[in-house]
Amino acid sequence: MIILIVYIAIFTAFFFILRALTEKVFTKKDDFTSLKTVTFGDESAVKPNRWASVVSIVTLFLLWGAFTGSKWVPIHAPGPFIGDTSFVYTMQAADGSTDDATVFVRVAKRGETVEKMAAEPGDGFAKNDAVDALAWRSKLIVMDSNDDIKRSDGAKIIAIDGQPISPGQAVFTDAGRVALTSKGTINYAAPSGMQMEPVWLPPPETVVARFGEISREGYQNFTLWQHLFWSLLRVVAGFAIGALVGIPLGYAMGLSDYFRGWFDPIVEFMRPVPPLALIPLVIIWAGIGETGKIILLFLAALWIMAIAARAGVSGVNISKVHAAYSLGASKWQILRHVIVPNSLPEIFTGARVAMGVCWGTVVAAELVAAEKGAGMMIMVASRFQLTDIVIMGIILIGVIGYGIDILMRKLETALVPWKGRS
């Protein structure tokens, strides 16, 4: 929540700063966009601001580093307490007498070697204790293990640093959170600060180091590039088959009322079904090998491409069809020179969506009995809480998916240059 608030604050501040600079310094008042009087809903008037994109990525990186204690970031959020601290508990005997004892705690990070503490027992029936604890972790302290009067004798803790406490309650002191369990023992947790524990979110340098290690040595008997290659190969194969079947099906539904009536219930029924819901059925039909994964990706792309082709045909301007007829064009000439070119922009939009869905589906499909692939790599790493590998895999999946989308846009620009023109 804190990270989200900081991100929103940076976004808002940069928006007003960039807007002020754009209006006064950078914007040319004589360019085409600036002369437009209506920009709402006009795609040509709304282009991505590259400065905003750069700042957005840098902001996410800085927040990631700041809340993980990264060495690559100069500013850090408050981290967990590391060092020596203490708190005092008040023990009450069965006869009502009380005595205070101090618990000295040495808090260290996981993996650090520290010298164990020692404490003088002190006078009275409650003796001082010395314990070691880990940052971000709680420590169960059996405080009466060295006391003269035990809990079995009716003794109990009634206060921590002067704050009353009873079993099941917790108090916050300068030393951290001190809770009393139902059995009367102490559960201590040092202040955790605002940084994330590495097991939940490692710093950027750890992820980069892991990327270099796996690039050199591989993971689970395959190189990193083999994992990514097989995932990409499955996506391309499934998408290609889905497009080869879906586009003709969409054209048939858009041009024939009979085909539309026959296939429309099937397409509209399967369209909202998540591809992941089909995994058990595909496994039953085709097993857990490559065939089953490609069938799943085929089904993920099929309905999207069919609907995109149908929408492209239905969206062709009827005046163009009438003009072609008036010039003596046949139905096949209209299909080739009017309907297909004018439906391609819609088909390319569907293709971009289908590729994204296939890329997300293949990762989930590889979670089930795959020997290689990005999804398999992430799943195996998660079982051993190797969060750095999981995050590395997620970043690679996102980068490749973004690259695929950029490639599809470039292909659309090259193959369909008439998009958006009347």
Secondary structure, 3 states (H helix, E strand, C coil): CHHHHHHHHHHHHHHHHHHHHHHHHHCCCCCCCCCCCCCCCCHHHCCCCHHHHHHHHHHHHHHHHHCCCCCCCCCCCCCCCCEEEEEEEEEECCCCCEEEEEEEEEEECCCCCCCCCCCCCCCCCCCCEEEEEECCCEEEECHHHCCCCCHHHCCEEEEECCEECCCCCEEEECCEEEEECCCCCEEEECCCCCCCCCCCCCCHHHHHHHHHHHHHHCECCECHHHHHHHHHHHHHHHHHHHHHHHHHHHHHHHHCHHHHHHHHHHHHHHCCCCHHHHHHHHHHHHCCCHHHHHHHHHHHHHHHHHHHHHHHHHCCCHHHHHHHHHCCCCHHHHHHHHHHHHHHHHHHHHHHHHHHHHHHHHHHHCCCCCCCCHHHHHHHHHHCCCHHHHHHHHHHHHHHHHHHHHHHHHHHHHHCCCCCCC
